[in-house]
Structures are given as structure tokens and as C-alpha cells.
Amino acid sequence: MEYANVVDARHSCRGFGGTPVTREQVEQIAALAAKAPSWGNTQPWKLYAVGGDKAKEIRRRLVEAMVSERPQEPDITMPIAFEQGMSARYKDLGRALFKVLGIAREDADKRAAHYANNFGAFGAPCLLFVTVPKDQTAYAVFDAGAFTHGLCLAAASLGLGTVVLAALARFPEEVRAVAPIPQEEDLVIGVALGHVDPDAPANGFRSGRRPMEEMLSTFDL
């Protein structure tokens, strides 16, 4: 698949089929993603892949923690506010996605169910967790972001779907209770991985992108 086609094929999958992801597929995805650049080739990331009953148990634990309104204690500080342009795009995404899903603004129950689905990884059969060593600078997280993007592109090249989910990192101790991620590592982000369910309405949705003139500045070009 041409690179541009892979980039276009990658989208946030919010509905997965039940077909399992194989160890061989995960290894192929990880090997491609590991080509990502990092500060001085430090490669600070580690990857933990969880499938089968263990993935189901993590999904159950995370949904239960969210529904019970337990305090969130992520290893990496989550954003609580955005500057004006970022905030507007964040809100636009929610409105557009809810329109596709048929969730009305005043329908608190459906909104809560959608939020819970994030913690349930939309039924993904495989969960990927990306970590970096504790007490590193923001550049280690930056490098982990490049690696995570590589995971998503590599999965798309194999015809698999992904969605990057902060929800999977909001209760790291629930993840560690099932998958023994060392305390010496910060859980940066989770990625849901699996086969795209073509019948899920959300999978027909594509988020918009900023106009080029808002994003790009050039000098002497």
C-alpha cells in the first residue's frame, strides 16, 4: 500500500469485530512502529499487548472504575483545558461524532454510554499500552507519540483498525492488576486494536482537519 493511502486509511475506529488479533500481527506492527525517530536513538518506549480474556478483564475494570466515579490517577498528567482554537476543534469533534451516532445534546444517558465505550475500548480484542521510564522529560513522551502514530499506521497497512484512547491510561493501576507493567514505567497511552466493524455507524465518521493556511507557515519557499 502506498504511504499516502496508508495515512488516508488510518482513522479512529470506534467499533471492532470479534476476530482476534494474532501475536504475529502485533509483532509486525511493533517492528514497523519501532522505526520511529527518537532523541539520540534512545527509543524510550515499551509496548505491552494484551488480548483474549485479559483484554476483556482490563476493559471491564476500566469501565467499572469510570462508572463508579473513582478518582483518576494517570501516570501522565492529562489536559484539563485547551487554548481557544484547540478547544473549538475539540468541541466540533464531539458535536460531529454525536450527530453521526444520533446522540442528542440533551440525552445524558447516551452520552454517558458513549463515554463508557471509550473505557471499554469499543470492544477491541487487543489492547496496546505504551510506556516510558519514569522521571524523563517531555521529549520521552514526544518520542512515544511518534512510536504510537507508527503503531496506528502499521496497523492500517495490515487492514486493521486502531483508536488512540487516553481512557485506557486514566486508571493505570487497573491495567497493572491484569498486565504487569512495572511501576518504574509511566503508562503514556493506550491503543485499541482489532478488525474494523464495517457496520458500526461511528466507523463511517472522519474528523476534519485545519485549513493549510492555519497550520503551515513558510519562509523563502
C-alpha positions as CSV (number, residue, x, y, z in Angstrom):
1,M,0.0,0.0,0.0
2,E,1.3,3.5,-0.9
3,Y,2.2,5.6,2.1
4,A,-0.4,8.3,1.3
5,N,-3.0,5.5,1.1
6,V,-2.0,4.2,4.5
7,V,-2.2,7.7,6.0
8,D,-5.7,8.1,4.5
9,A,-6.8,4.6,5.6
10,R,-5.9,5.3,9.3
11,H,-8.8,6.6,11.3
12,S,-10.1,6.3,14.8
13,C,-12.0,3.0,14.8
14,R,-14.9,3.1,17.3
15,G,-16.4,-0.3,16.6
16,F,-14.4,-3.6,16.3
17,G,-15.4,-7.1,15.1
18,G,-14.8,-10.1,17.2
19,T,-11.9,-11.7,15.2
20,P,-8.8,-11.9,17.4
21,V,-5.6,-10.1,16.6
22,T,-2.6,-12.6,16.3
23,R,0.7,-12.4,18.0
24,E,2.3,-12.3,14.6
25,Q,0.3,-9.3,13.6
26,V,1.2,-7.4,16.8
27,E,4.9,-8.2,16.2
28,Q,4.8,-7.0,12.7
29,I,3.1,-3.8,13.7
30,A,5.6,-3.2,16.6
31,A,8.6,-3.8,14.3
32,L,7.4,-1.2,11.8
33,A,6.5,1.3,14.6
34,A,9.9,0.9,16.1
35,K,11.4,2.6,13.1
36,A,10.1,5.9,14.6
37,P,12.8,8.5,15.4
38,S,13.7,9.4,19.0
39,W,16.1,11.7,20.8
40,G,19.6,10.3,20.2
41,N,18.0,7.0,19.3
42,T,17.1,6.5,22.9
43,Q,13.9,4.6,22.0
44,P,12.3,5.3,25.4
45,W,9.1,3.4,24.7
46,K,8.0,0.0,25.6
47,L,4.9,-1.8,24.3
48,Y,2.6,-4.1,26.1
49,A,0.0,-6.0,24.1
50,V,-3.0,-7.7,25.8
51,G,-5.6,-9.9,24.1
52,G,-8.1,-12.6,25.0
53,D,-9.7,-12.8,28.4
54,K,-7.1,-10.4,29.9
55,A,-8.1,-7.7,27.5
56,K,-11.7,-8.3,28.4
57,E,-10.8,-8.0,32.1
58,I,-9.0,-4.7,31.6
59,R,-11.9,-3.3,29.7
60,R,-14.3,-4.4,32.4
61,R,-12.2,-2.9,35.2
62,L,-11.8,0.4,33.4
63,V,-15.5,0.8,32.7
64,E,-16.3,-0.2,36.3
65,A,-13.8,2.4,37.6
66,M,-15.3,5.1,35.4
67,V,-18.9,4.3,36.2
68,S,-18.2,4.2,40.0
69,E,-16.6,7.7,39.6
70,R,-13.3,6.6,41.2
71,P,-10.6,9.3,41.2
72,Q,-8.5,9.1,38.1
73,E,-4.7,8.8,38.8
74,P,-3.0,8.7,35.4
75,D,0.8,8.4,35.3
76,I,1.0,11.2,32.8
77,T,-0.9,14.5,33.6
78,M,-4.0,14.7,31.3
79,P,-5.0,18.1,29.9
80,I,-7.9,19.9,31.6
81,A,-8.1,22.9,29.3
82,F,-7.1,23.9,25.8
83,E,-6.4,27.2,24.2
84,Q,-9.2,28.7,22.2
85,G,-8.5,27.1,18.8
86,M,-7.8,23.7,20.2
87,S,-10.9,23.9,22.4
88,A,-13.1,24.8,19.4
89,R,-11.8,21.8,17.4
90,Y,-12.3,19.5,20.4
91,K,-16.0,20.6,20.7
92,D,-16.6,20.4,17.0
93,L,-15.4,16.8,17.0
94,G,-17.8,15.9,19.7
95,R,-20.7,17.5,18.0
96,A,-20.0,16.0,14.6
97,L,-19.4,12.5,16.1
98,F,-22.6,12.6,18.2
99,K,-24.6,13.7,15.1
100,V,-23.4,10.6,13.3
101,L,-24.3,8.4,16.3
102,G,-27.6,10.0,16.7
103,I,-26.9,11.2,20.3
104,A,-28.8,14.4,21.1
105,R,-27.2,17.1,23.2
106,E,-29.8,16.6,26.0
107,D,-29.5,12.8,26.0
108,A,-27.3,12.3,29.1
109,D,-27.7,8.5,29.1
110,K,-26.5,8.0,25.6
111,R,-23.6,10.4,26.2
112,A,-22.6,8.5,29.3
113,A,-22.8,5.2,27.4
114,H,-20.5,6.6,24.7
115,Y,-18.1,7.8,27.3
116,A,-18.1,4.3,28.9
117,N,-17.4,2.8,25.5
118,N,-14.1,4.7,25.4
119,F,-13.0,2.9,28.6
120,G,-14.3,-0.3,27.1
121,A,-12.1,0.3,24.1
122,F,-15.2,-0.1,21.8
123,G,-14.9,-3.9,22.2
124,A,-11.4,-4.1,20.8
125,P,-9.9,-7.7,21.1
126,C,-6.4,-6.3,21.6
127,L,-5.2,-3.5,23.8
128,L,-1.8,-1.9,23.3
129,F,-0.1,0.1,26.1
130,V,2.8,2.4,25.5
131,T,5.1,3.3,28.4
132,V,8.3,5.4,29.0
133,P,10.6,5.3,32.0
134,K,9.6,7.5,34.9
135,D,11.2,10.8,35.6
136,Q,12.0,11.6,32.0
137,T,11.5,14.9,30.2
138,A,8.6,15.7,27.9
139,Y,10.8,14.6,25.0
140,A,10.4,10.9,26.0
141,V,6.7,11.3,25.8
142,F,7.1,13.1,22.4
143,D,9.1,10.1,21.2
144,A,6.4,7.7,22.5
145,G,3.9,9.7,20.5
146,A,5.9,9.2,17.3
147,F,6.0,5.5,18.1
148,T,2.3,5.4,18.8
149,H,1.5,7.0,15.5
150,G,3.7,4.4,13.8
151,L,1.6,1.7,15.5
152,C,-1.6,3.1,14.0
153,L,-0.1,3.5,10.5
154,A,1.4,0.0,10.6
155,A,-1.9,-1.5,11.7
156,A,-3.7,0.4,8.9
157,S,-1.2,-1.1,6.4
158,L,-2.3,-4.6,7.5
159,G,-6.0,-3.7,7.2
160,L,-6.5,-3.4,11.0
161,G,-8.2,-0.6,12.9
162,T,-7.0,1.4,15.8
163,V,-8.1,4.2,18.1
164,V,-5.8,6.1,20.5
165,L,-7.5,6.3,23.9
166,A,-6.4,8.3,26.9
167,A,-9.3,6.5,28.7
168,L,-7.1,3.4,28.7
169,A,-4.4,5.3,30.7
170,R,-6.6,7.1,33.2
171,F,-6.6,4.2,35.7
172,P,-3.2,2.7,35.3
173,E,-3.4,0.5,38.4
174,E,-6.4,-1.3,36.9
175,V,-4.3,-2.1,33.9
176,R,-1.4,-3.2,36.1
177,A,-3.7,-5.5,38.0
178,V,-4.0,-7.6,34.9
179,A,-0.9,-6.8,32.8
180,P,2.2,-6.5,35.0
181,I,3.5,-3.1,33.8
182,P,6.4,-2.1,36.1
183,Q,5.8,0.9,38.5
184,E,9.1,2.2,37.2
185,E,7.4,3.0,33.9
186,D,4.8,5.6,33.2
187,L,1.8,4.5,31.2
188,V,1.5,7.1,28.5
189,I,-1.4,6.0,26.3
190,G,-3.5,3.0,25.2
191,V,-4.4,2.0,21.7
192,A,-7.3,-0.3,20.9
193,L,-6.5,-2.6,18.0
194,G,-8.6,-5.0,16.0
195,H,-10.6,-5.6,12.8
196,V,-12.9,-2.8,11.8
197,D,-16.6,-3.5,12.1
198,P,-18.0,-2.0,8.8
199,D,-21.5,-1.9,10.2
200,A,-20.6,0.3,13.2
201,P,-22.0,3.8,12.4
202,A,-19.0,5.5,14.0
203,N,-16.6,3.9,11.6
204,G,-18.1,6.0,8.7
205,F,-17.1,9.1,10.6
206,R,-13.9,11.1,9.7
207,S,-12.7,14.0,11.8
208,G,-11.9,17.3,10.0
209,R,-8.5,18.9,9.6
210,R,-7.5,22.6,9.9
211,P,-7.1,24.6,6.7
212,M,-3.5,24.5,5.5
213,E,-3.1,28.3,5.9
214,E,-3.9,28.0,9.6
215,M,-1.4,25.2,10.2
216,L,1.5,25.9,7.9
217,S,3.9,28.9,7.7
218,T,6.6,29.0,5.1
219,F,9.7,31.2,4.7
220,D,11.6,31.6,1.5
221,L,9.7,28.8,-0.2
